[in-house]
């Protein structure tokens, strides 16, 4: 229900912003055309900013590809049967962008839940001093 109210609200805002006569329509069209031409010529006016943006975007793409590769490797390791041997191309370590060797398989940490996790010393188990005698007076 709330979705319908939000949708109706934004549709009313859009309708209110629409031009009503020919003069307003031509102003809106001219403004939109000027904005598009400004955006299209931004790199011509600011080549250094565009170069930095391009570098930042390429770093972002590399990180996204690396993250997607990690997730796919994790999913493939979890869904692959354990008794099958890995294909030869997955058994080789992958090369990351810095040239160091990185393992393509990430093993999750295993915990032995059967063993006791109790790490308290006998002194830790003693009741804290409260300043009262054992009778509570």
C-alpha positions in Angstrom: 0.0 0.0 0.0 2.8 2.4 0.9 4.4 1.6 -2.5 1.3 2.8 -4.3 1.2 6.0 -2.2 4.9 6.7 -3.0 4.3 6.0 -6.7 1.3 8.3 -6.8 3.3 11.1 -5.1 6.2 10.9 -7.6 3.8 10.8 -10.5 2.0 13.9 -9.2 5.4 15.7 -8.9 6.3 14.7 -12.5 2.9 15.9 -13.8 3.3 19.2 -12.0 6.7 19.8 -13.5 5.6 19.1 -17.1 5.3 22.3 -19.2 1.8 23.4 -20.2 2.2 25.8 -23.1 4.5 26.0 -26.2 6.9 28.6 -24.7 7.6 26.5 -21.6 8.1 23.4 -23.8 10.7 25.1 -25.9 12.5 26.4 -22.8 12.6 22.9 -21.3 13.8 21.5 -24.6 16.5 24.2 -24.9 17.7 23.6 -21.3 17.9 19.8 -21.9 19.8 20.3 -25.1 22.3 22.7 -23.4 22.8 20.2 -20.5 23.5 17.3 -23.0 26.0 19.4 -25.0 27.7 20.5 -21.7 28.1 16.9 -20.7 29.2 15.8 -24.1 32.0 18.4 -24.2 33.2 18.1 -20.6 36.3 16.1 -21.4 37.2 18.6 -24.1 37.2 21.4 -21.5 38.7 19.3 -18.6 41.1 16.7 -20.0 43.0 16.2 -16.7 39.8 15.5 -14.8 38.6 13.0 -17.3 42.0 11.2 -17.2 41.8 10.9 -13.5 38.2 9.7 -13.7 39.2 7.1 -16.3 42.0 5.9 -14.0 39.7 5.7 -11.0 37.0 3.9 -13.0 39.6 1.3 -14.3 40.7 0.6 -10.7 37.0 0.2 -9.7 36.5 -2.3 -12.6 39.6 -4.3 -11.6 38.4 -4.5 -8.0 34.9 -5.5 -9.1 36.3 -8.2 -11.3 38.6 -9.5 -8.5 35.7 -9.5 -6.0 33.5 -11.4 -8.5 36.3 -13.9 -9.2 36.7 -14.5 -5.4 32.9 -15.0 -5.0 32.8 -17.4 -7.9 35.7 -19.4 -6.6 34.1 -19.6 -3.2 30.8 -20.7 -4.7 32.5 -23.3 -6.9 34.5 -24.7 -4.0 31.3 -25.0 -1.9 29.2 -26.7 -4.6 31.9 -29.0 -6.0 31.8 -32.5 -4.7 34.8 -33.2 -2.4 35.7 -36.6 -3.9 36.2 -35.2 -7.5 39.6 -34.0 -8.4 40.0 -30.4 -9.4 40.5 -29.7 -13.1 44.1 -28.9 -14.0 43.4 -25.2 -14.8 41.9 -24.6 -11.3 44.7 -26.5 -9.5 47.3 -23.9 -10.7 47.8 -20.8 -8.5 46.4 -17.7 -10.1 48.5 -14.6 -10.8 47.3 -11.3 -9.4 48.0 -7.9 -10.9 51.1 -7.3 -8.8 52.8 -10.5 -10.0 52.7 -12.4 -6.7 51.4 -16.0 -6.5 47.9 -16.2 -5.0 46.0 -19.4 -4.3 42.7 -19.6 -6.2 41.0 -21.7 -3.5 40.2 -20.0 -0.2 39.7 -22.5 2.6 37.3 -21.4 5.4 38.5 -21.7 9.0 37.3 -24.9 10.7 36.4 -25.1 14.3 36.4 -28.2 16.5 33.1 -28.0 18.3 33.5 -31.3 20.1 36.4 -30.1 22.3 35.7 -28.0 25.3 36.0 -24.3 24.8 36.4 -23.7 28.6 39.4 -21.5 29.1 38.7 -20.2 32.6 41.2 -20.7 35.4 40.1 -21.8 38.9 40.7 -18.2 40.1 38.4 -16.9 37.4 35.6 -19.1 38.7 35.7 -17.7 42.3 33.0 -15.2 43.2 34.1 -11.6 43.2 34.7 -10.0 46.6 31.7 -7.9 47.7 32.9 -6.6 51.0 30.3 -8.5 53.0 30.8 -11.6 55.2 29.3 -14.9 54.0 26.3 -14.4 56.3 25.4 -11.3 54.3 25.6 -8.8 57.1 
